[in-house]
Amino acid sequence: MSAETLSGATPMGHAHGLEAWSDPVEKNAVFWVTPAGATAVLEVDGDEADAAELRWSVLSAEVPSIRAVVLLDGPGSGGPGEDFTFTHEVAEDVARFVSARSDAEAGPIEVLVFRPDTDQSPWPEPARTADGVEFRFHHRGGADVRLTLTLPDQPGEA
């Protein structure tokens, strides 16, 4: 990872086994780093389920490991090609960031990316579940998103 990758990222703390980071300068995003071995179930319902970042995340949620969840601010460019390219760049940058901070290599396909509707509701926060965490939010494009992450047992947790 180059020193420039997400060099403006600042830690925001921990919640339910996830590590929160903010990148207000480079990507205008909040991202949640998961422990190695986390898995996801993603449900997307409603209008605009074909937004670039939702298509990316639906595909990524099918891989056996999820390393980060990125929440982008703003509406995107509106161009599907530009939005997909930006989504992929964000996923690559966050994967490099996660890899540099852990013993396990992360790839961009292990990074989920969303644009929650922060105009209508606050930034999504993870809620504890029996096996991990869940994010529920309204996507900026109109779809309702439910992301359930199963987290591996963490040292010191019962």
Buried (B, 14 or more C-beta within 10 A) or exposed (E): EEEEBBEEBEEEEEBBBBBBBBBEEBBEBBBBBBBBBBBBEBEBEEEEBEBBBBBBBBEBBEEEBBBBBBBBBEEBEEEEEEBBEBBBEBBBBBBBBBBBBEEEEBBBBBBBBBBBBBEEEEEBBBEEEEEBBBBBBBBBBEBBBEBBBBBBEEEEEE
